[in-house]
Amino acid sequence: MAAKYIVVFKPSASQEQIDSFAKTVSEDGKSLFRGEVTHKYSTTLKGFAATLTENTLAKFNSLQPGEDIIDYIEPDGVVTTQ
């Protein structure tokens, strides 16, 4: 099952590396459980919002030291003020 996440990359990540991760989301989206990049961030942080399949999330979380350019992944949600 797919869920919405924000994927934030380390400051050292190149745009080419970020685009490669976004491509992984799109490729995994061709499976039964669709994945899709819904927004790209570039000014305040390096990253994107996406609907990730469980497979893609597992791939991102299992990166080895040295290839891990992801700073953190967190569930996407709505923030409101009262």
N, CA and C of each residue as an Amber inpcrd file, in Angstrom:
protein
   246
   0.8360000  -1.1760000   0.0000000   0.0000000   0.0000000   0.0000000
   0.8870000   1.2480000   0.0000000   0.5070000   2.2560000  -0.7180000
   1.2890000   3.4830000  -0.8260000   0.7990000   4.5240000   0.1810000
   1.7320000   5.3740000   0.6210000   1.4100000   6.4540000   1.5510000
   2.2220000   7.6880000   1.1680000   1.8220000   8.8470000   1.6830000
   2.4820000  10.1050000   1.3360000   3.6140000  10.4120000   2.3160000
   4.7750000  10.7810000   1.7460000   5.9600000  11.0950000   2.5370000
   6.6560000  12.3280000   1.9890000   7.4840000  12.9430000   2.8340000
   8.4110000  13.9820000   2.4030000   9.8060000  13.3860000   2.5450000
  10.5600000  13.4070000   1.4570000  11.9210000  12.8770000   1.4320000
  12.8700000  14.0720000   1.3700000  13.7200000  14.2240000   2.3930000
  14.6510000  15.3480000   2.4650000  16.0770000  14.8130000   2.3510000
  16.8390000  15.4310000   1.4570000  18.2090000  15.0050000   1.1940000
  19.2120000  15.8540000   1.9610000  20.3930000  15.2910000   2.1750000
  21.4750000  16.0130000   2.8330000  21.9310000  17.1580000   1.9340000
  22.4700000  18.2330000   2.5240000  22.9220000  19.3750000   1.7210000
  23.9450000  18.9980000   0.6500000  24.6920000  17.9360000   0.8720000
  25.7220000  17.5210000  -0.0890000  25.1550000  16.8040000  -1.3160000
  23.8810000  16.4640000  -1.3030000  23.2710000  15.7390000  -2.4290000
  23.2030000  16.6310000  -3.6650000  23.5790000  16.0660000  -4.8050000
  23.5000000  16.8190000  -6.0580000  22.0910000  16.7000000  -6.6400000
  21.7580000  17.6080000  -7.5310000  20.4500000  17.5530000  -8.1880000
  20.3130000  16.2630000  -8.9910000  21.4090000  15.8050000  -9.5710000
  21.4010000  14.5490000 -10.3320000  21.0290000  13.3700000  -9.4310000
  21.5730000  13.3350000  -8.2200000  21.2520000  12.2650000  -7.2760000
  19.7840000  12.3310000  -6.8610000  19.2880000  13.5230000  -6.5960000
  17.8860000  13.6860000  -6.2040000  16.9730000  13.2390000  -7.3360000
  17.3040000  13.6320000  -8.5640000  16.5100000  13.2200000  -9.7280000
  16.4990000  11.7050000  -9.8850000  17.6140000  11.0580000  -9.5610000
  17.6890000   9.5990000  -9.6420000  16.7240000   8.9470000  -8.6520000
  16.6460000   9.4860000  -7.4330000  15.7070000   8.9550000  -6.4460000
  14.2670000   9.1980000  -6.8910000  13.9980000  10.3670000  -7.4620000
  12.6510000  10.6640000  -7.9610000  12.2760000   9.6930000  -9.0750000
  13.2380000   9.3290000  -9.9000000  12.9930000   8.3650000 -10.9800000
  12.6410000   6.9960000 -10.3960000  13.3010000   6.6160000  -9.3010000
  12.9910000   5.3450000  -8.6380000  11.5340000   5.3130000  -8.2050000
  11.0430000   6.4330000  -7.6760000   9.6390000   6.5180000  -7.2620000
   8.7370000   6.2940000  -8.4650000   9.0300000   6.9450000  -9.5690000
   8.2120000   6.8230000 -10.7810000   8.2440000   5.4120000 -11.3430000
   9.4230000   4.7790000 -11.3360000   9.5370000   3.4180000 -11.8580000
   8.7650000   2.4360000 -10.9990000   8.8590000   2.5830000  -9.6700000
   8.1050000   1.7040000  -8.7800000   6.6140000   1.9790000  -8.8930000
   6.2500000   3.1540000  -9.3640000   4.8510000   3.5190000  -9.5380000
   4.1560000   2.7470000 -10.6380000   4.9250000   2.0440000 -11.4510000
   4.3200000   1.2550000 -12.5230000   3.7660000  -0.0630000 -11.9910000
   4.0610000  -0.3530000 -10.7270000   3.5500000  -1.5830000 -10.1310000
   2.0920000  -1.3850000  -9.7160000   1.5320000  -2.3880000  -9.1150000
   0.1390000  -2.3470000  -8.6840000  -0.1190000  -1.1790000  -7.7240000
   0.8170000  -0.9460000  -6.8060000   0.6740000   0.1560000  -5.8510000
   1.4680000   1.3330000  -6.3890000   0.7910000   2.3270000  -6.8680000
   1.4220000   3.4240000  -7.5960000   2.2180000   4.3560000  -6.6800000
   3.3840000   4.7600000  -7.1730000   4.2050000   5.7640000  -6.5090000
   4.2920000   6.9790000  -7.4130000   4.3620000   8.1630000  -6.8160000
   4.3620000   9.3730000  -7.6320000   4.9780000  10.5360000  -6.8630000
   5.8730000  11.2750000  -7.5100000   6.3980000  12.5060000  -6.9310000
   5.3350000  13.5750000  -7.1350000   4.9200000  14.2080000  -6.0400000
   3.8390000  15.1950000  -6.1330000   4.3250000  16.6360000  -6.0240000
   5.5270000  16.8350000  -5.4710000   6.0740000  18.1890000  -5.3620000
   7.5830000  18.0940000  -5.1650000   8.3280000  18.9900000  -5.8060000
   9.7780000  19.0580000  -5.6110000  10.1170000  20.3310000  -4.8470000
  10.9830000  20.1780000  -3.8250000  11.4470000  21.3130000  -3.0310000
  12.8720000  21.6570000  -3.4620000  13.1910000  22.9440000  -3.5610000
  14.5490000  23.2930000  -3.9610000  15.0830000  24.5550000  -3.2840000
  14.2370000  25.3520000  -2.6840000  14.7400000  26.5920000  -2.0920000
  15.1190000  26.4330000  -0.6220000  14.2250000  26.0080000   0.2190000
  14.5390000  25.8800000   1.6430000  15.1700000  24.5450000   1.9930000
  14.8920000  23.5390000   1.2270000  15.4900000  22.2270000   1.4520000
  15.5590000  21.4810000   0.1290000  16.3790000  20.4390000   0.1260000
  16.4950000  19.5970000  -1.0620000  15.6400000  18.3650000  -0.8420000
  14.6450000  18.1690000  -1.6860000  13.8130000  16.9940000  -1.5180000
  12.5590000  17.0380000  -2.3430000  11.6640000  16.1130000  -2.0170000
  10.3890000  16.0560000  -2.7190000   9.3290000  15.4100000  -1.8450000
   8.0770000  15.7060000  -2.1700000   6.9360000  15.0340000  -1.5580000
   6.4940000  13.9740000  -2.5530000   6.1210000  12.8200000  -2.0460000
   5.7490000  11.7390000  -2.9500000   4.8340000  10.7410000  -2.2720000
   4.0880000  10.0550000  -3.0980000   3.3750000   8.8680000  -2.6580000
   4.3360000   7.7220000  -2.9100000   4.7810000   7.0590000  -1.8430000
   5.7710000   5.9920000  -1.9570000   5.1330000   4.6360000  -1.7100000
   5.5290000   3.6770000  -2.5130000   5.1150000   2.3060000  -2.2570000
   5.9390000   1.7750000  -1.0850000   5.4850000   0.7230000  -0.4700000
   6.2470000   0.1100000   0.6190000   7.6090000  -0.3410000   0.1160000
   7.6640000  -0.8250000  -1.1320000   8.9110000  -1.2780000  -1.7340000
   9.9140000  -0.1270000  -1.8430000   9.4620000   1.0160000  -2.3320000
  10.3470000   2.1700000  -2.4760000  10.8160000   2.6730000  -1.1170000
   9.9160000   2.7650000  -0.1540000  10.2780000   3.2110000   1.1880000
  11.3330000   2.2820000   1.7890000  11.1740000   0.9870000   1.6100000
  12.1520000   0.0190000   2.1140000  13.5100000   0.2150000   1.4400000
  13.5130000   0.4650000   0.1250000  14.7730000   0.7210000  -0.5940000
  15.4780000   1.9400000  -0.0170000  14.7380000   3.0180000   0.1770000
  15.3320000   4.2520000   0.6860000  15.8620000   4.0690000   2.1030000
  15.1460000   3.3280000   2.9360000  15.5570000   3.1260000   4.3270000
  16.7070000   2.1460000   4.4820000  17.0150000   1.3610000   3.4420000
  18.0620000   0.3470000   3.5600000  19.3730000   0.7580000   2.9050000
  19.5310000   2.0300000   2.5850000  20.7750000   2.4880000   1.9670000
  21.9410000   2.3050000   2.9270000  23.0790000   1.9330000   2.3770000
  24.2810000   1.6980000   3.1650000  25.0470000   3.0090000   3.3630000
  25.8640000   3.0940000   4.4140000  26.6950000   4.2930000   4.5990000
  27.5240000   4.5450000   3.3360000  27.6230000   5.7900000   2.9650000
  28.3540000   6.1410000   1.7540000  27.4390000   6.3510000   0.5680000
  26.3250000   5.6200000   0.5240000  25.3590000   5.8340000  -0.5500000
  24.0940000   6.4970000  -0.0120000  24.0910000   6.7280000   1.2910000
  22.9210000   7.3220000   1.9420000  22.9920000   8.8430000   1.8730000
  22.2770000   9.4240000   0.9240000  22.2440000  10.8820000   0.7890000
  20.9270000  11.4510000   1.3090000  20.0760000  10.5720000   1.8350000
  18.8010000  11.0210000   2.3980000  19.0250000  11.4320000   3.8480000
  18.5960000  12.6350000   4.1880000  18.7130000  13.1230000   5.5610000
  17.6210000  12.4930000   6.4210000  16.3730000  12.5700000   5.9400000
  15.2660000  11.9320000   6.6570000  14.0520000  11.7970000   5.7490000
  13.1480000  10.9050000   6.1680000  11.8680000  10.6950000   5.4890000
  10.8000000  10.7770000   6.5660000   9.7820000  11.5790000   6.3170000
   8.7050000  11.6830000   7.3030000   7.3530000  11.6360000   6.6010000
   6.3400000  11.1470000   7.3030000   4.9990000  11.1290000   6.7120000
   4.5450000  12.5480000   6.3870000   3.9170000  12.7120000   5.2490000
   3.3730000  14.0040000   4.8400000   2.0020000  14.1640000   5.4830000
   1.6700000  15.3580000   5.8520000   0.3760000  15.5940000   6.4730000
  -0.0350000  17.0420000   6.3470000  -1.1810000  17.3470000   6.8860000
  -1.7190000  18.6990000   6.8530000  -1.4980000  19.3370000   8.2160000
  -0.9850000  20.5580000   8.2140000  -0.7720000  21.3060000   9.4490000
  -1.7630000  22.4620000   9.4670000  -2.4650000  22.6180000  10.5850000
  -3.4270000  23.7180000  10.7080000  -3.1420000  24.5050000  11.9780000
  -3.6170000  25.7370000  12.0110000  -3.5310000  26.5510000  13.2220000
  -4.9390000  26.8930000  13.6630000  -5.1100000  27.0750000  14.9390000
  -6.4470000  27.3580000  15.4690000  -6.5120000  28.7660000  15.9820000
